[in-house]
C-alpha cells in the first residue's frame, strides 16, 4: 500500500461506489469575488461576491455579506444577502430579514422573514414542471 498510489482514492467524491458524485460543500468566502457562471451539483455557500449565474446546485446559501449579480437556479435557496437577478428555487426559497432580491422569483414554497426586500414578480408554481413546458405565447 503506497502512500501516494493511484489505487487509493484521496477525495470523498472519489470514494462513491456507484451513482452520481455530489460535492459536499463549496464556499465563496467573504472578500472573494468570482466573475463568471458557477455550476455545481452540491451545496454552495456564498459570503463573497459572484458576477454570474449559479445553476444546478442542490442548495445555495447566501450569507448576509454575500452578493450575487446574476440568476440563481437551485433546488433550495436561502438568501441573507443581496441578489440582483432572478431566483428559481425548485423546492424552497427562504428570504431572511437581511435579504434583498431585485428580480423575479419562481418557487414552490417560500418563507419571507419580516424585513426582507423583494422587487420583482413572485410566482409560486411547480418550478420543475414549468421549466419543462414549452413557451406559450398569448394571442389577443
C-alpha positions in Angstrom: 0.0 0.0 0.0 1.7 3.1 -1.3 1.1 6.5 0.4 0.7 8.3 -3.0 -0.5 5.3 -5.0 -3.2 5.7 -7.6 -5.1 2.7 -6.1 -6.3 4.7 -3.0 -8.9 7.5 -3.6 -7.9 10.6 -1.7 -11.1 12.7 -2.0 -14.5 11.8 -0.6 -16.0 12.5 -4.0 -13.9 9.7 -5.5 -14.9 7.1 -2.9 -18.5 6.9 -4.1 -19.2 3.3 -5.2 -22.0 3.9 -7.7 -24.2 6.6 -8.9 -23.7 10.3 -9.4 -21.0 12.1 -7.4 -22.1 15.1 -5.4 -19.7 17.7 -3.9 -20.2 18.2 -0.2 -19.8 21.9 0.2 -18.2 24.7 -1.9 -17.5 28.1 -0.2 -17.0 31.5 -1.7 -15.6 33.3 1.3 -16.0 37.0 2.3 -13.6 39.2 0.3 -13.6 36.7 -2.6 -15.0 37.8 -6.0 -15.9 35.5 -8.8 -16.6 36.7 -12.4 -18.4 34.0 -14.4 -21.1 31.4 -14.1 -20.9 28.8 -11.3 -22.3 25.3 -11.9 -22.4 22.7 -9.1 -24.5 19.8 -8.0 -23.8 20.2 -4.3 -24.2 22.9 -1.7 -22.8 26.4 -2.4 -22.2 28.8 0.5 -21.6 32.4 -0.7 -20.2 35.1 1.7 -18.3 36.9 -1.1 -19.5 38.2 -4.5 -20.4 36.5 -7.7 -20.9 38.3 -11.0 -22.6 35.5 -13.0 -25.3 32.9 -12.7 -25.5 29.9 -10.4 -27.0 26.7 -11.8 -27.5 23.1 -10.8 -26.9 23.4 -7.1 -28.8 21.3 -4.6 -28.7 24.2 -2.2 -27.4 27.8 -2.4 -26.8 29.6 0.9 -26.2 33.4 0.5 -24.8 34.9 3.7 -25.5 38.4 5.0 -22.4 39.9 3.3 -22.9 37.8 0.1 -23.9 39.4 -3.2 -24.9 37.7 -6.4 -25.2 39.7 -9.6 -26.9 37.1 -11.8 -29.6 34.4 -11.8 -29.9 31.5 -9.3 -31.4 28.2 -10.2 -31.2 25.6 -7.5 -33.3 23.0 -5.5 -33.3 25.1 -2.3 -32.1 28.7 -1.9 -31.6 30.6 1.4 -30.9 34.3 1.0 -29.4 36.5 3.7 -27.6 39.0 1.4 -28.4 40.7 -1.9 -29.4 39.1 -5.3 -29.6 41.2 -8.4 -31.3 38.7 -10.8 -34.0 36.1 -10.9 -34.2 33.2 -8.4 -35.7 29.8 -9.3 -35.9 27.5 -6.3 -37.4 24.2 -7.3 -38.3 23.1 -3.8 -38.0 26.1 -1.4 -36.9 29.7 -1.0 -36.1 31.4 2.3 -35.6 35.1 2.5 -34.0 36.1 5.8 -34.6 39.6 7.4 -31.4 40.9 5.8 -32.2 39.6 2.3 -32.7 41.8 -0.8 -33.9 40.4 -4.2 -34.1 42.6 -7.2 -35.6 40.2 -9.7 -38.4 37.7 -10.3 -38.9 34.7 -8.1 -40.1 31.2 -9.1 -40.6 28.7 -6.4 -42.9 26.0 -5.0 -42.6 27.2 -1.4 -41.4 30.5 0.1 -40.6 31.8 3.6 -40.1 35.5 4.0 -38.9 36.9 7.3 -40.0 40.4 8.2 -37.5 42.9 6.8 -36.7 41.1 3.6 -37.0 43.1 0.4 -38.4 41.8 -2.9 -38.5 44.0 -6.0 -39.9 41.7 -8.7 -42.7 39.2 -9.5 -43.2 36.2 -7.3 -44.6 33.1 -9.0 -45.5 30.1 -6.8 -45.8 27.1 -9.0 -44.2 23.7 -9.5 -41.0 25.2 -11.0 -39.7 21.8 -12.2 -42.8 21.2 -14.3 -42.9 24.8 -15.5 -39.3 24.7 -16.7 -40.1 21.7 -18.9 -43.3 23.1 -20.5 -42.9 24.7 -23.9 -43.2 28.5 -24.1 -46.8 29.6 -24.6 -47.4 32.8 -26.4 -50.6 34.7 -25.7 -52.5 35.9 -28.7 -55.0 38.7 -28.5 
